Amino acid sequence: MSALPTSKTPAPISDVRVLVLAGGLSYERDVSLRSGRRVIDALRSSGVDAELRDADAALLPALQADPPDAVVIALHGATGEDGSLRGVLDLYDVPYVGCDARASRLAWDKPSAKTVLREAGIPTPDWVALPHDRFSELGAVAVLDRIAERLNLPLMVKPAHGGSGLGAAVVRDAASLPAAMVGCFSYDSTALVERYVAGMDVAVTVVDLGEGPRALPAVEIVPRNGVYDYAARYTAGLTTWHAPARLDPAVAAQVAETALAAHTALGLRDLSRVDLIVDPAGQPHVLEVNVSPGMTETSLLPLAVQAAGLDFGTMLTTMVSRAAGRRP
C-alpha cells in the first residue's frame, strides 16, 4: 500500500476517540448500518478507539456528557446528507469528517446543486424539478407532455433528494412517464426529471488527506439489467465493477478533472463521490454528488480506494485525525 499524506496539524490518533453515526430513519437505514460497521472495523484495525451509535434521541445527551474527538457520519439519506445533523454537531463543537452543513444542504438538493454546477461551466444533463403540488395543480398530462417535448426521450426520473437509486427510473417512452413520476413521488415530494445521457456510468471518489483534493481512479458500473437501481447496488452478482474504469487515459483525466471541479464548486471537504456519465464522445456529465458515500462491501468508494493502492483504514484514520484537529 502506498503511503498517505498527513494533515499539517493532525491530532495524535492514539488520543482520538471517534463516534461513527449509522442507521437513522431514512429508506437507506440498512445500507447505513452496513457502512457504519465497515467503518468501525477499519478504524479499529488501525488502532482507533471507535464506537458505533445510531442517530436517535440518546445521541445529544451523549454528546453533551462525553463529546467525542471526531465523528464519522455513515448515515445515508436526509439524516446524514441534508446538513441538519452537521449543524447540530456544530452547535456542540464536535468536529466531523466531511463537508459543513451549508455545503451538505447544497449537494443534497440535486436541482440546486445542478444549478451551481451549470453556473460553474460543469456539464450536467438538462433538467426540470417538479414538486408534487405543482404537478397536480398544473395538470399532470399537460406538464408531462411538455417535459417530454422539451427534454426529449429517453428521460431519467429520480427524487430531488435521496440516493441508492430509490425511486429512480429510466423512461424510454411517453406512456411510461406517469408511472415513473408516481414511483418517484413515493420517495420525495419533488421529482427531478433530466435528459437521459447514454454512455458509461462511472463514480469518482474525491478525497483530501492533507495535500488538497485528489480524484481517485474512476469506478465503472455495469449493472446486469442496465439500470443501477437499489437492487443492483446492494445485491451481490447484479452488477460488475471495473476499477479503474475502462477509459482512454485522456478521457479518464477529463473525468477526474470534472469530478474535482464539481467537488470544489459545491464547497465540499474531506471526501465526496461524484457520479457521472461518460457519453460515446468521451464527454463526462455530472449527475449528482454524494457527501456521505456508501462504505459497504459493494460500495464504490472502497473500490476506488483499493484501485488507488490506498488502505481503507489508514485513509479513514487520516481523515479522522484531521477532523479532530479542527475542534475549537
Order of alpha helices (4+ residues) and beta strands (2+ residues): beta-alpha-beta-alpha-beta-alpha-alpha-alpha-alpha-beta-alpha-alpha-beta-beta-alpha-beta-beta-beta-beta-alpha-beta-alpha-beta-beta-alpha-alpha
